[in-house]
Amino acid sequence: MTFPLIDPIIIQVGPLALRWYGLMYLLGFSAAYFIIARLSKIRGINLSKEDVSDLLFYLVLGVIAGGRLGYCFFYNTSFYLQQPLKVFYVWEGGMSFHGGLLGVVVAGWLFARKKKLRVLPLADVLVTAAPIGLGLGRVGNFINAELWGKVTDLPWAVVFPGAGPLPRHPSQLYEAVLEGPVLFLLLWGCHRFKAPTGVAFGVFFAGYGLFRFIVEFVRMPDAHLGYQLLGLTRGQWLSLPMILVGTCFVGYAFYRGRKI
């Protein structure tokens, strides 16, 4: 398949440009607002509309700050140690999911502490609001023709611009499906079937980590990092702790048996 030529910029007025990738972030956070508002009522978390807006603001800051710092630390440490001011050049690109996740965890914890809310029920809600944005973000990666997969002869392989003449796995779309609707349905099921508090939080960590680990086998690693210990990518090594922590968390939550 030939890559569908989609201009990454939707509309541009002078130096200001609205990009598909940025729109995906906007849609993701908008979906998160409604999911948080809905689930907070189901879970009995006392959040007003203003509280949900404030929480979303915390999360946006957490995603941006954590994602940027995570990329600088996890994926290009030596470069940013030599040029520390480049950390603030977010327009040059470079965001890490794992860093963004840590930023969201910190932001959510600070908000819960400020509002005197129980952390785990709120965490269950927040992780359920995340997959829509994650899936849309991967669609944005596809439109940008970045983070493509390895060469393959499968019938749905795509020839990406800038990746040579050979067809490749559209790994962005694999991740979009797994990290988006599939992960969302798993998490929604935790609420629907009244799993113990903390299970959804653990399922998110384990589920995302597992999906990312699997897809990385057909995704090209970062050019400046390549394959690392045991032939795994940096993304896979960062996902393994997520699988371990998430699995342990699910087991612990069921052991404690605290229902919604």
Buried (B, 14 or more C-beta within 10 A) or exposed (E): EEBEEEEBEEEEEEEEEEBBBBBBBEBBBEBBBEBBBBBBEEBEBEBEEEBBEBBBEBBBBBBBBBBBBBBBBBBBEEEBEEEEEBBEEBEEEBBBBBBBBBBBBBBBBEBBEEBEBEBBBBBBBBBBBBBBBBBBBBBBBBBBBBBBBBBBEEEEBBBBEEBEEEBBBBBBBBBBBBBBEBBBEBBBEBBEEEBBBBBBBBBBBBBBBBBBBBBBBBBBBEEEEEEEEEEBBBBBBBBBEBBEBBBEBBEEBBEEEEEB
